[in-house]
């Protein structure tokens, strides 16, 4: 069985993102960073740790800006 952090978890209409083990459903990369920020207890979320779900490969990939 695949661990839940290895598959998309976003609600319909949103894109699945992952920030470490934080699973995020967001409408954009900036929205995902904002959601990650709300979940962190120290520091700010940075795009270099953000990953986006690629439905073609079935894997999370680093976000490119």
C-alpha atoms as an extended CHARMM CRD file, in Angstrom:
* protein
*
        65  EXT
         1         1  UNK       CA              0.0000000000        0.0000000000        0.0000000000  PROA      1               0.0000000000
         2         2  UNK       CA              1.2380000000        3.4780000000       -0.8700000000  PROA      2               0.0000000000
         3         3  UNK       CA              1.6940000000        5.9260000000        2.0010000000  PROA      3               0.0000000000
         4         4  UNK       CA             -0.7440000000        8.8670000000        1.8870000000  PROA      4               0.0000000000
         5         5  UNK       CA              2.1490000000       11.3340000000        1.4350000000  PROA      5               0.0000000000
         6         6  UNK       CA              3.0220000000        9.6400000000       -1.8690000000  PROA      6               0.0000000000
         7         7  UNK       CA             -0.2910000000       10.3050000000       -3.6250000000  PROA      7               0.0000000000
         8         8  UNK       CA             -2.4640000000       13.3600000000       -4.3360000000  PROA      8               0.0000000000
         9         9  UNK       CA             -4.8070000000       14.4460000000       -1.5490000000  PROA      9               0.0000000000
        10        10  UNK       CA             -6.3120000000       17.7110000000       -2.8170000000  PROA      10              0.0000000000
        11        11  UNK       CA            -10.0500000000       18.2160000000       -3.1530000000  PROA      11              0.0000000000
        12        12  UNK       CA            -11.5740000000       18.4450000000       -6.6050000000  PROA      12              0.0000000000
        13        13  UNK       CA            -10.6040000000       21.6630000000       -8.3860000000  PROA      13              0.0000000000
        14        14  UNK       CA             -7.3500000000       22.0980000000       -6.4320000000  PROA      14              0.0000000000
        15        15  UNK       CA             -3.7920000000       20.9930000000       -7.1710000000  PROA      15              0.0000000000
        16        16  UNK       CA             -1.9510000000       18.6940000000       -4.7620000000  PROA      16              0.0000000000
        17        17  UNK       CA              1.2240000000       20.0700000000       -3.2360000000  PROA      17              0.0000000000
        18        18  UNK       CA              3.5220000000       18.6850000000       -0.5680000000  PROA      18              0.0000000000
        19        19  UNK       CA              5.7910000000       20.6580000000        1.7510000000  PROA      19              0.0000000000
        20        20  UNK       CA              7.8360000000       18.0610000000        3.6040000000  PROA      20              0.0000000000
        21        21  UNK       CA              5.0820000000       15.9080000000        5.1030000000  PROA      21              0.0000000000
        22        22  UNK       CA              2.4900000000       18.6870000000        4.9590000000  PROA      22              0.0000000000
        23        23  UNK       CA             -0.1170000000       17.8360000000        2.3270000000  PROA      23              0.0000000000
        24        24  UNK       CA             -1.7210000000       20.8740000000        0.6850000000  PROA      24              0.0000000000
        25        25  UNK       CA             -4.5630000000       21.4220000000       -1.7500000000  PROA      25              0.0000000000
        26        26  UNK       CA             -4.1300000000       24.8220000000       -3.4060000000  PROA      26              0.0000000000
        27        27  UNK       CA             -5.1340000000       26.8130000000       -6.4570000000  PROA      27              0.0000000000
        28        28  UNK       CA             -1.5950000000       28.1050000000       -7.1580000000  PROA      28              0.0000000000
        29        29  UNK       CA              2.0110000000       27.8150000000       -6.0200000000  PROA      29              0.0000000000
        30        30  UNK       CA              1.6860000000       31.0240000000       -4.0010000000  PROA      30              0.0000000000
        31        31  UNK       CA             -1.4810000000       29.7170000000       -2.3510000000  PROA      31              0.0000000000
        32        32  UNK       CA              0.3930000000       26.4890000000       -1.4600000000  PROA      32              0.0000000000
        33        33  UNK       CA              3.2440000000       28.4830000000        0.1000000000  PROA      33              0.0000000000
        34        34  UNK       CA              0.7280000000       30.5040000000        2.1220000000  PROA      34              0.0000000000
        35        35  UNK       CA             -0.8920000000       27.2900000000        3.3680000000  PROA      35              0.0000000000
        36        36  UNK       CA              2.5150000000       25.8070000000        4.2430000000  PROA      36              0.0000000000
        37        37  UNK       CA              3.3710000000       28.9970000000        6.1610000000  PROA      37              0.0000000000
        38        38  UNK       CA              0.2350000000       28.5800000000        8.2670000000  PROA      38              0.0000000000
        39        39  UNK       CA              1.3110000000       25.0330000000        9.1860000000  PROA      39              0.0000000000
        40        40  UNK       CA              4.9050000000       25.8340000000       10.1460000000  PROA      40              0.0000000000
        41        41  UNK       CA              5.8380000000       26.6590000000       13.7180000000  PROA      41              0.0000000000
        42        42  UNK       CA              9.2670000000       28.1630000000       12.9000000000  PROA      42              0.0000000000
        43        43  UNK       CA             10.4410000000       30.1010000000        9.8480000000  PROA      43              0.0000000000
        44        44  UNK       CA              8.7220000000       30.7410000000        6.5640000000  PROA      44              0.0000000000
        45        45  UNK       CA              7.8650000000       28.3560000000        3.7440000000  PROA      45              0.0000000000
        46        46  UNK       CA             10.2070000000       28.4980000000        0.7500000000  PROA      46              0.0000000000
        47        47  UNK       CA              9.5620000000       27.3190000000       -2.7850000000  PROA      47              0.0000000000
        48        48  UNK       CA             12.6940000000       25.1300000000       -2.8130000000  PROA      48              0.0000000000
        49        49  UNK       CA             10.9700000000       22.6830000000       -0.4190000000  PROA      49              0.0000000000
        50        50  UNK       CA              7.6010000000       22.7190000000       -2.2100000000  PROA      50              0.0000000000
        51        51  UNK       CA              6.5880000000       19.8210000000       -4.4750000000  PROA      51              0.0000000000
        52        52  UNK       CA              3.6670000000       19.5260000000       -6.9050000000  PROA      52              0.0000000000
        53        53  UNK       CA              1.8260000000       16.3770000000       -7.9920000000  PROA      53              0.0000000000
        54        54  UNK       CA              2.4660000000       15.2980000000      -11.5860000000  PROA      54              0.0000000000
        55        55  UNK       CA             -0.4900000000       13.1420000000      -12.6970000000  PROA      55              0.0000000000
        56        56  UNK       CA              1.3980000000       11.8850000000      -15.7700000000  PROA      56              0.0000000000
        57        57  UNK       CA              4.2410000000       10.3500000000      -13.7540000000  PROA      57              0.0000000000
        58        58  UNK       CA              2.2920000000        9.6620000000      -10.5540000000  PROA      58              0.0000000000
        59        59  UNK       CA              4.9850000000       11.3920000000       -8.4930000000  PROA      59              0.0000000000
        60        60  UNK       CA              5.5660000000       14.6220000000       -6.6260000000  PROA      60              0.0000000000
        61        61  UNK       CA              8.1630000000       16.8860000000       -8.2910000000  PROA      61              0.0000000000
        62        62  UNK       CA             10.0000000000       20.0170000000       -7.2080000000  PROA      62              0.0000000000
        63        63  UNK       CA              8.1750000000       23.2100000000       -8.1110000000  PROA      63              0.0000000000
        64        64  UNK       CA             10.0180000000       25.2110000000      -10.7470000000  PROA      64              0.0000000000
        65        65  UNK       CA              9.5950000000       28.9650000000      -10.9070000000  PROA      65              0.0000000000
